[in-house]
Structures are given as C-alpha cells and as structure tokens.
C-alpha cells in the first residue's frame, strides 16, 4: 500500500484500506471466490466476536485460522502489501486462510492507527498481541473504537465480494 495522507475518519480509512488491499488482492486473483467468501464471512462475524471474546482472544483466534505456521498465509499477505512479494503467489491466498489473513491485517492496521504509541506492527501479529497484553483499560475500549471501521469494511465486503 502506497503512503497517502492518513484518512480522517474510520470509515474513510476503511474505504481506502479495503480498496487498496482487499479488493486489489481479490481482483488480482484469477478466481478469488474462496478468498472473497472467506473475507466477507470474517467481516460479518468479527465485530460481534470482538465483544463476545475480547480483542486478544479474537486476534489469537483469527491468527490461528490463517494457518501461518504451515502455509505462511499471513506472511504472504504482509509481504505482498509491503511489496516484498509479487502477485505470482496470489493464488495461494484464494482460500479460507487467505480471507482470515487479509481480515487480520486490516484489523491490526486499524489498531496500530488507534494506538500509535504501542508499537503495533501489522506485519507481525504475535508482537501486536504481546504489545496489547496488560493494557486492560485500552482493551476494554478498543472494540468500540474499532466498530466504525469494521462496519464500513463489512458493508464494502457485502457489496463487492461473493457470498458463501
């Protein structure tokens, strides 16, 4: 993602991130149906899941679902966004795991913007989770702060990605 002026509202940031990351990935795949369906499902389920389980548990769960240990799905998304990986491997992301990885990246990207002093690096989910541990007050309010962004991502996913 190229450096742009930071969008002022969470909804504007969501539109920019969805367009520049998710939709670009989806359109870059020959047949991104599995990726699209998975991302759309994540965008519908995760906002409530954050409230039910808490941010740390939700992040850990989503990260586990990326199958990063075996398939390096999250690393591939992170490298692609950082322009360290070319589009030739995009078909690997056309999976349920790819949808989880893209959603987790957007979630961590917005968390990093909301709390810039915590050193949240969306490219490294485990360090993000570790950086948030022990910040009980922050963890209590972050789901509410994330909602406008996540709900806009949900609306865009419902409009532009295939349903499952």
Secondary structure as GFF3:
##gff-version 3
##sequence-region A 1 164
A	DSSP	alpha_helix	10	17	.	.	.	ID=ss1
A	DSSP	pi_helix	18	23	.	.	.	ID=ss2
A	DSSP	alpha_helix	24	28	.	.	.	ID=ss3
A	DSSP	alpha_helix	33	53	.	.	.	ID=ss4
A	DSSP	alpha_helix	55	65	.	.	.	ID=ss5
A	DSSP	alpha_helix	68	71	.	.	.	ID=ss6
A	DSSP	alpha_helix	73	81	.	.	.	ID=ss7
A	DSSP	three_ten_helix	87	93	.	.	.	ID=ss8
A	DSSP	alpha_helix	96	114	.	.	.	ID=ss9
A	DSSP	three_ten_helix	116	118	.	.	.	ID=ss10
A	DSSP	alpha_helix	125	132	.	.	.	ID=ss11
A	DSSP	alpha_helix	136	160	.	.	.	ID=ss12
###
